[in-house]
Amino acid sequence: MSKPRFLQAHWKNLLMLNYEVDPEILKPYLPAATVLDLWQGKSLVSVVGFMFLDTKVLGIKWPWHISFEEVNLRFYVKHFDGKQWKRGAVFISEIVPKSLIVLIANNLYKEHYRALPMRHSVIPDGGNHTKFLYEWRLKGVWNKLGATVSDHFENIAPGSPEEFIFEHYWGYNSLSLTKTMEYQVEHVSWQIAKVKDHILTADITSLYGEDFAPFLNKAPYSAFFANGSGISVRMGRKIVFDPAPPISL
């Protein structure tokens, strides 16, 4: 039986810059009972900017917390539940402009949110393109994540790199060395558009730590954009992982 819905919203205009990293730097963030999910042998992280719209928590629209920006850094994992592999994401950092969201998400889901001033822009660029820009202010400086995106959208092709990045319907967070929080994210398959002229101008070390700087200060491995849709996040459950195999009698 599915868990009750905790969060309902629309995620729109998702820009993802994807970077290949050394898998060793992800091991401290890897929740128990999960393994890295690799794309063609590559360990990828994504810097993601998008809009949270029409947000409801437990069915309630909280004043001044209905529409806002988010920028996060995530990587990809798998969990075997005894019957099937579930493909999911782990969030290293999530930036929003609302302190209440930080309080709720960090306490209930053990996420890694922080509140910073944020802004965004959507500007038609002519030639059937649109410029999307997400910004957040850190240490008095506006950091930027943006791209010019085609106005033509198409379905995600099965087996494509876009499917690997976007088609993750589970979230995992570490609770301890042997316990993991698992929650389900529901949405229709999104449509995607081609990306050009992407930028990430950010204080990577201050945001994510020195280990990520050599990788995220380079050009991304790929850049994708999805239109988004309505989403639901189910209440989470705890997974207890016993690293010792059972003793055979």
C-alpha positions as CSV (number, residue, x, y, z in Angstrom):
1,M,0.0,0.0,0.0
2,S,1.3,3.5,-0.9
3,K,2.2,5.9,1.8
4,P,0.1,9.1,2.1
5,R,1.1,12.1,0.1
6,F,3.2,14.6,2.0
7,L,3.9,17.1,-0.7
8,Q,2.1,18.1,-3.9
9,A,3.4,20.8,-6.3
10,H,4.3,21.5,-9.9
11,W,8.0,21.3,-10.8
12,K,8.6,23.4,-13.9
13,N,11.5,24.4,-16.1
14,L,14.0,21.9,-14.9
15,L,17.6,22.7,-16.1
16,M,20.2,20.1,-15.3
17,L,23.9,20.4,-15.9
18,N,25.5,17.0,-15.4
19,Y,29.1,16.4,-14.4
20,E,31.3,13.3,-14.3
21,V,33.0,12.9,-10.9
22,D,35.3,10.5,-9.1
23,P,32.9,8.0,-7.4
24,E,35.1,8.1,-4.3
25,I,33.9,11.6,-3.4
26,L,30.3,10.4,-3.3
27,K,30.9,7.5,-0.9
28,P,30.5,9.7,2.3
29,Y,27.0,10.6,1.0
30,L,25.9,7.1,0.0
31,P,23.0,5.9,2.1
32,A,23.0,2.4,3.6
33,A,21.4,-0.3,1.3
34,T,22.1,1.7,-1.9
35,V,24.7,1.5,-4.5
36,L,25.8,4.1,-7.1
37,D,23.8,4.1,-10.3
38,L,26.2,4.6,-13.2
39,W,25.6,5.9,-16.7
40,Q,27.8,3.9,-19.1
41,G,30.3,3.4,-16.3
42,K,30.3,7.1,-15.3
43,S,29.4,8.5,-11.9
44,L,27.4,11.6,-12.5
45,V,26.1,14.5,-10.4
46,S,23.6,17.1,-11.5
47,V,23.3,20.7,-10.6
48,V,19.6,21.3,-11.0
49,G,17.5,24.5,-11.1
50,F,13.7,24.6,-11.3
51,M,10.6,26.2,-10.0
52,F,8.4,24.9,-7.2
53,L,4.8,26.1,-8.0
54,D,1.4,25.7,-6.4
55,T,3.0,23.9,-3.5
56,K,0.8,22.1,-0.8
57,V,2.2,20.4,2.3
58,L,-0.3,17.9,3.7
59,G,-2.9,19.5,1.5
60,I,-2.4,23.0,2.8
61,K,-1.0,26.0,0.8
62,W,1.2,27.8,3.3
63,P,1.2,31.6,2.7
64,W,4.4,32.9,1.1
65,H,5.5,29.3,0.5
66,I,3.5,28.4,-2.6
67,S,5.9,29.4,-5.4
68,F,9.7,29.6,-5.2
69,E,13.0,28.6,-6.8
70,E,15.2,25.6,-6.0
71,V,18.8,24.8,-6.9
72,N,20.2,21.4,-5.8
73,L,23.1,19.1,-6.3
74,R,22.2,15.4,-6.6
75,F,23.6,12.0,-7.6
76,Y,22.1,8.7,-8.6
77,V,21.7,5.4,-6.7
78,K,19.9,2.1,-6.8
79,H,18.2,0.1,-4.0
80,F,17.2,-3.5,-4.2
81,D,14.1,-4.1,-2.1
82,G,14.2,-7.9,-2.4
83,K,12.1,-8.0,-5.6
84,Q,13.3,-5.2,-7.8
85,W,15.9,-2.4,-8.2
86,K,14.5,1.0,-7.5
87,R,16.4,3.9,-9.2
88,G,16.7,7.0,-7.0
89,A,18.5,10.2,-6.2
90,V,20.4,11.5,-3.2
91,F,20.6,15.2,-2.6
92,I,23.9,16.6,-1.4
93,S,22.7,20.2,-1.2
94,E,19.3,22.0,-1.8
95,I,18.9,25.8,-1.9
96,V,15.6,27.5,-1.5
97,P,14.6,31.1,-0.4
98,K,12.2,30.0,2.4
99,S,13.4,29.1,5.9
100,L,10.2,27.2,6.7
101,I,10.9,24.7,3.9
102,V,14.4,24.2,5.3
103,L,13.0,23.4,8.8
104,I,10.4,20.9,7.5
105,A,12.5,19.1,4.9
106,N,15.6,18.8,7.1
107,N,13.7,17.5,10.1
108,L,11.1,15.2,8.4
109,Y,13.2,13.8,5.5
110,K,16.7,14.5,6.7
111,E,17.4,16.5,3.6
112,H,20.2,19.1,3.2
113,Y,18.4,22.3,2.6
114,R,19.6,25.8,3.2
115,A,17.9,29.2,2.7
116,L,19.5,31.9,0.6
117,P,18.1,34.9,-1.3
118,M,17.1,33.7,-4.8
119,R,15.6,35.0,-8.1
120,H,15.0,33.7,-11.6
121,S,14.2,35.0,-15.1
122,V,12.6,33.6,-18.2
123,I,13.3,35.7,-21.3
124,P,12.3,34.9,-24.9
125,D,15.4,34.8,-27.1
126,G,14.0,34.9,-30.6
127,G,14.7,32.1,-33.1
128,N,12.4,29.8,-31.1
129,H,14.5,29.8,-28.0
130,T,14.1,31.0,-24.4
131,K,16.7,32.0,-21.8
132,F,16.3,30.5,-18.3
133,L,18.4,31.8,-15.3
134,Y,18.4,30.8,-11.7
135,E,20.4,32.8,-9.2
136,W,21.2,32.7,-5.5
137,R,23.2,35.1,-3.3
138,L,26.1,33.6,-1.3
139,K,28.5,35.8,0.6
140,G,27.1,38.9,-1.1
141,V,27.6,37.5,-4.6
142,W,24.9,36.3,-7.0
143,N,25.7,32.8,-8.3
144,K,24.2,31.7,-11.6
145,L,22.8,28.6,-13.3
146,G,21.3,29.2,-16.7
147,A,21.0,28.2,-20.4
148,T,19.3,29.0,-23.7
149,V,16.7,26.4,-24.4
150,S,14.8,25.4,-27.6
151,D,11.0,26.0,-27.5
152,H,10.5,22.6,-29.2
153,F,9.8,19.8,-26.8
154,E,9.7,16.0,-27.4
155,N,9.3,12.8,-25.5
156,I,12.2,11.2,-23.7
157,A,13.6,8.3,-25.7
158,P,13.9,4.9,-23.9
159,G,17.5,4.1,-23.0
160,S,18.7,7.7,-23.7
161,P,21.0,9.7,-21.3
162,E,18.0,12.0,-20.7
163,E,16.0,9.0,-19.4
164,F,18.8,8.1,-17.1
165,I,18.9,11.6,-15.6
166,F,15.2,12.4,-15.4
167,E,13.5,9.0,-14.7
168,H,14.2,8.6,-11.0
169,Y,11.2,8.1,-8.9
170,W,12.7,7.5,-5.4
171,G,14.7,9.6,-3.0
172,Y,17.1,8.3,-0.4
173,N,18.7,10.0,2.6
174,S,21.2,8.6,5.1
175,L,19.8,8.4,8.7
176,S,22.8,6.4,10.1
177,L,25.4,3.9,9.0
178,T,22.6,1.2,8.9
179,K,19.4,3.2,8.3
180,T,18.1,5.0,5.2
181,M,15.1,7.1,4.5
182,E,13.2,6.2,1.3
183,Y,10.4,8.2,-0.2
184,Q,8.6,8.0,-3.5
185,V,8.2,10.8,-6.0
186,E,5.4,10.5,-8.6
187,H,5.0,12.4,-11.8
188,V,4.3,11.7,-15.5
189,S,7.3,11.3,-17.9
190,W,8.4,14.8,-18.8
191,Q,9.2,16.3,-22.2
192,I,12.6,17.6,-23.0
193,A,14.2,20.4,-25.1
194,K,17.7,20.9,-26.5
195,V,20.0,23.1,-24.4
196,K,22.8,25.5,-25.6
197,D,24.9,28.3,-24.1
198,H,24.7,26.9,-20.5
199,I,26.4,28.5,-17.6
200,L,27.3,27.7,-14.0
201,T,29.0,30.5,-12.2
202,A,29.2,29.6,-8.6
203,D,31.3,29.3,-5.5
204,I,31.6,25.5,-5.7
205,T,33.9,25.1,-2.7
206,S,31.6,27.1,-0.4
207,L,28.5,25.4,-1.7
208,Y,29.6,21.8,-1.9
209,G,33.1,21.4,-0.5
210,E,36.6,21.3,-2.0
211,D,36.2,17.7,-3.3
212,F,33.6,18.9,-5.9
213,A,35.4,22.0,-7.1
214,P,37.8,20.2,-9.7
215,F,34.8,18.6,-11.3
216,L,32.1,21.2,-11.3
217,N,34.4,24.0,-12.3
218,K,34.9,22.3,-15.7
219,A,32.4,22.1,-18.6
220,P,29.5,19.7,-17.9
221,Y,29.4,16.2,-19.4
222,S,25.8,17.0,-20.6
223,A,23.0,19.6,-20.2
224,F,19.3,18.8,-20.3
225,F,16.0,20.7,-19.9
226,A,12.6,19.3,-19.0
227,N,9.2,21.1,-19.0
228,G,8.1,19.4,-15.7
229,S,4.7,18.6,-14.4
230,G,2.6,18.1,-11.3
231,I,4.4,15.9,-8.7
232,S,3.6,14.1,-5.4
233,V,6.0,13.1,-2.7
234,R,4.9,10.3,-0.5
235,M,5.6,10.0,3.2
236,G,8.9,8.3,3.8
237,R,9.8,4.9,5.3
238,K,13.0,3.7,7.1
239,I,15.1,1.0,5.6
240,V,17.3,-0.9,8.1
241,F,20.3,-2.5,6.5
242,D,22.2,-5.4,8.0
243,P,25.6,-5.6,6.4
244,A,26.3,-9.0,7.9
245,P,25.0,-11.9,5.8
246,P,22.8,-14.5,7.6
247,I,24.6,-17.5,9.0
248,S,23.8,-20.7,7.2
249,L,22.9,-23.7,9.4
